[in-house]
Amino acid sequence: MIKLQLTLAFAIVFSLFGNSQSAFQTAYTNHSNVPAGLLEAVAWNNTHMVHLQNAPESCSGLPVAYGIMGLHDDGKNYFIENGAIVATLSGVTVDEQKLNADNQINAYAKAFDYLMEIRINEGEFLNDGKTIRTVLHQLSEIPDSGVVNLLARDIQVYSVLKFMNSEEKASLHSFNVQNFNLPEVFGEANFAV
């Protein structure tokens, strides 16, 4: 009986993962300014690819993320409400994002694509780690003030870029490995920290 329950649990997890994989691929097809692997990297970094729904309030008072991309619609007067930013840039409301992972993946991809298009029009390059860093900062929930917050923002970006550089993650999620020079992206001194 336990074997059957475990088998069913794994089947459900893999079917959900498969559906998300399809949504990631569709988002890349529809939004050419989103580098391959970025959406999976953000989802893995923020939620381990789990579509968060109706999460209980944090006992520490921290804001609760929602969706597979781990966005926030209530920053508790401290964190940036990046769900609202994504909604504004994508035209996909926070409520629509919360309905399912596909909606949120599409919304995040639209928002990232829009911001990346601006950077490209200013002469920056699509697969440049520094450009991606800038756009990820624009979509982060972490405030851009104070040394601790700035470090947290860069740790968040580092995790995304490291994921995209990983042969294992690329193979698992069917994207081409990126070759971001992380010390160059963050600066030698900052990277050493």
Sequence and secondary structure as in RCSB ss.txt:
>XXXX:A:sequence
MIKLQLTLAFAIVFSLFGNSQSAFQTAYTNHSNVPAGLLEAVAWNNTHMVHLQNAPESCSGLPVAYGIMGLHDDG
KNYFIENGAIVATLSGVTVDEQKLNADNQINAYAKAFDYLMEIRINEGEFLNDGKTIRTVLHQLSEIPDSGVVNL
LARDIQVYSVLKFMNSEEKASLHSFNVQNFNLPEVFGEANFAV
>XXXX:A:secstr
 HHHHHHHHHHHHHHHHHHHHHHHHHHHHH TTS TTHHHHHHHHHHTT  B S    TT     BBTTTB S  
TTTS  HHHHHHHHHS  HHHHHH HHHHHHHHHHHHHHHHHHHHHTT  TT HHHHHHHHHHT SS S SHHHH
HHHHHHHHHHHHHHH HHHHHHHT       HHHHH HHHHH 
